[in-house]
């Protein structure tokens, strides 16, 4: 009798697929050729001062900064400073990723956890194929949240085992399989966030409505968000964060308006009229400039209203919106969809392929 847990069998590599909140950064959708000869991933845990305590070997792993990690933890000096790098098997790495990315204890969410395991493995394998000098990924939202052995859970471990070695591919290449917390009723196409590599055919805007008319992501209980800024606030934020968004120094902000939107309804261009001329923020840069107490804007799916010197934004979603919606995946799992169907919905046209 077959297990109730879905097994995405490695014997089906050629099957064509049809159609926690995170302060995530957008990462280019690069890929690597299929197959990795070395399954060891190198995770940058932190950068430290030279005199900080080294990691301690515990026989079946290591302890650093009060956390337990599988594999080894090395303190390495390079041209930048001192890096703490965890080297471990890719599958063990995923055991420390899933709880921080989508961790759930609800048995109904099994298929969503399996879909997350495939997406996270694809992301990590693509990064491993880029052959960086010191590390492959960081342990933060810049790549994937990773907590080591200390965060591992039975239900997420089971999802890693059930999908062992499976990645998403386009042609003969592994995709980075971007994902986000909550996409709203329509996820974002890749070119809506202005990735340097442009659009990807397997990352279109995806309608996330259920047959009932509700959004699959409604299981999150998220009713949307609102942010208010004064024009003076926006001027200060532009001065602090605009350079990283490719925007030079501007004068006082006097006007704000939506310049353009994408297929999903997200704002792709925001125009700021200043005393020295117009400034335009594009895609995900909007989120990284418009901050509240240091926290970036939840998403670019918002409406804008200006009353006097106050700018009000009302929006839905959390994250860049591209690829798999984690709450949408949970909603689909609870509606009876399996992991293969979930992945097909968010990464249309990709294949499930064995990595090893």
N, C-alpha and C positions, 0 to 999 in steps of 0.2 A: 504494500500500500504506500503510495507516494505521500511524502510529508506535506502538511498543510502550508508550510512556508514555501514560497515560490523559489525555485532554483532556476536561475538563468543559465542554462546548460552551456558549457564550453563546446559541446558538440554542434552548436548552431552558430558558428562564427560568421557565416555569410548571410544570415537572415536580415533582409532589408527592412528597416523600420519606416513605415509611413509617417504620414504626418505626426528661535531665540533672536532676536533682532541682532543685526550686525552692521557696524559702521564700515561698510565695505568700500574698497577702492576698486576702480575698474582696471582690469588687467587685459592686455592685448590678447586676442584670440590666436595665439601662435600654436603650432603643433610640431610633433616630432614623428619620425618614421616609426612604424609599428615594430614591436619587439625591443625589449631591453635586455642586454646581456647581464647586467648587474642590477639586482632588485634592491640594492641598498640606497635609501634616500638620505640626504643630508639636510637636516633642519636647523636653521639658525634660531637658537633660543633667545639669545641676547648678546649685547656687546657690553663688556665690563671693564673695570679698571684693572691694571696689571696685578695689583696686590690682592684682588678678591680671591676668596677660597675656591680651590678647584673642585671639580666633581669628585664624588666618592664612589668607587666601584663596589657593588653589592653582590657580585657573583653572577646573577641573572639579569643584570641591568646596572643602572647607576642612579645616584641621588645628586641633584643639584638644586640649590635654592629652595630646599624643602620639598621638592617634587621627585617622584620616582619615574625613571625613563627606561624603556627597553633599549637594548643595544649598548652603545658606548656614548659617553659625553666627553668631548675633548675641548680644551681651552687652547685656541690657536691665535697666535699673533700674526697679523698681516699688515699691509701698508696703511690700513685705516685705523687699526687699534687691536683690541683683543676680542675675538669672537668665541662664543660658546656654541658648539655644534653637536647635535645629537645624530649619530649614524645608526640606522636600524632598518630592518626589513620593511618594504613598502606596505605589506598587509598589516604589520604591527603598527605602523604609523597611522593607518586609517582607523585603527581601534581607538587612537587618541584624538582623532579628528571629529568623528561623527557625533559624539556627545555634545561638543561645543557648537556644532553647526546645526544639528537638527534633533538632538537627543530627545527621546520620547519613551514613556513607559506604557503607552496605550497599545495593547495588542492589535488594534485596528490599523495601526500606522506601519505595520511591518513592510508593506510594499513601498511606502515612501522612504523608509530607512534604507531599503535595498537600492532604490533609485539614487538616493544620496550617496551611497557607497560607490556606485558606478561613476557618478559625476565627479566625486572627490578623487577617486583613483585616476580617472582620465586627466584631471587637472594636474595631479602630482606627476604622473608619468610624462606628460607633455613638458613639464618643467625639468624633469630629470634629463630628458633628451636634449635640452639646451646646453648641457655641459658647462655650467658656470664653474668658476675656479674654486670657490670655497664652499658654497652651499647651493641647494636646489630650491628650497622654499624657506620662508620665515614661519614662525609659529603664531603669527598674528593675523588680523583681518586683511593685511596687505596681500596675503596669500590665502591660507586656510587656518582657522583657529585650531591649535594643537596643544593638548594638555598632558600628554604622556600617560603613564600607567594610572596616575591618580584619578583620572576622569573616566576610565573604561567602565562600560556597563554591559551586562549580559545581552540585552536586546540589540544594542548596536554592534557588539561582537558577532552576534548571529547574522546580522545583515552583511557584514564583511565576509564571513565564511560562505554565505549563500551565493555571493557574487564573485567569489575568488578569481582574481586575474582578469576580469572582464572590464573592457574600456569601450568608449564610444569612438568610432572612427568615421572619417569622411574620406573616401577613396582608401588609400593605404596609410593615412596619417591619423594620429590620435588628436582629438580636439581637446581644448582646455575645459570645455563644458562649464561655462560660467553659470552661477546660480545666485539667488538673492532671497531675502526673507519673505517678502510679500509683494506681489506684483500688481495687485488690483485686478480689475476685470479684464485687462488686456496687457500682456507683457510687452516689453520694449524690443524693437528690432535693434540689431547691433549698431547700425549707423545712427541711431537716435542719440547715442551717448558719445559719438565722435571718437571711437577708438582709432588709433593711428593706422591700423590695418584696414579700416573701412568696414564694409558690410561683410557678412558671412551668409551663404545660402541656407545654412542649417540654424540660423539664429534670426528668424523673422518675428514680427509681432504675433503673439498667439492669443486667440480669444480664450479666456479662462472661465467662461460662463458654463455652468452646469445646465442640464436639460430643464431644470426648474426655473432657470432665469437668474438664480443667485450665482455668485462667484464661488468657485471651489475654495478660494482662500478665505471665505467668510468664517471658516471654523476657527480662525485666529481670534475672533472677537474684536478685531481692530476696526474701529468705526471712523478712521481717518484722523487727520491731524490739522493743526492750525499754528501758524507762526506769524508774529507781527514784528515789523522793523520800522524804525523811523528812517527818513532819508539820510540823516546824520549817521545812524547805525550802519547803513549800507555803505556810506562813504568810508567809514573806519574799517569795515570788513574788506572792502576793495583794496584799501591801502595795505592791510595786513596779509591778505591771501591772493590778491589779484595777480601778482607776479608769477606765482606757481601755476596760475591758469593762463599764462601767456598774455596778460594784460598789463600794460605799463602804468605808471603813475597817472592818476586822473585828479581832476579838481572836485569841488563839492558836487554831490549827486542831487539833481533837481527833478529828475523824471525817471520812472521805471515802467516798462511795458513789455508784454510778451511779443516777441518778434516773429516766432515761428513755432509750430508744433509738429510732431511726427505721427506715424501711422497709429500709434497706441494712444495718442492724445497727450503725450508728454511734451513738456516745453523743451524745444531744441535750441532756441535762441532767446535770450533775455537782453533787451537793450536798456542801458543805463545812460541817461542824458546827464552830462556833467558840465561844469563851468568851462572845461577845456575841450569839450567835444563828446561824441558818442562813444560808449564802450559796449561791446557785445560779448556776453558770456555764452558759451556753447555747451550743450549736453550736460555731462556729469560735472563739468567745472562749476555749474550753477550751484550744485550741492556743496561743493568744497569751499565756495566763497561765502554763501549765505549760512552762517553758523549762529547757533544759540548756545551761549556758555561753552563754546568750543566744539559742540556737537554739530556735525554737518546736517544739512537739510535731509529729511527722511527720503524724499524722492523728488523727481522732476514732474510728477503727475499732479499738477496743482492749477488752481485758478487764482487770478490776481486781482485785487481791488485796491485802489489808491484813494484814500480820504485825507485830503490836506497833505500833511507831511508824514502820514502813516501808511505803510504798505502792508496789506494783509494777504497771506497766502493760505489757501485751504486745499488740502490734498489728500491722497490715499497712497498706500503702498509704503514699502521700506526697502531701500536698496536701489541698485542701478536698474533693475527691472529686466535684465537680459537673461535668457535661458530659463532654467527651471525655477519656478516659484516654490520655495520650501513649504509654505503654508498651503499653496495650491496643490502640491504633491500630497500633503497630508489629507486635504479634502478629497482628492481623487481616490486615495487609498481607502478612505472611509466610505466612499461611494462604490467600492468594489473593484476598482481598477488595479491591475497588477503592475509590477515594476516596469515591465517591458512597455506597457501602454503609456505609463507616465512619462518615460523617457522619450517615447515616440511623439508624444504631444508637444514636449518642450524643445526637442532637438530633431525636428522632422528631416527625414532623408538620411540620417546617420545609421551606422550598423553597430551591433554588439560584436566585439571581436576579442579573442583571447590574447592576453599580453604575454603569457608564458605557459 
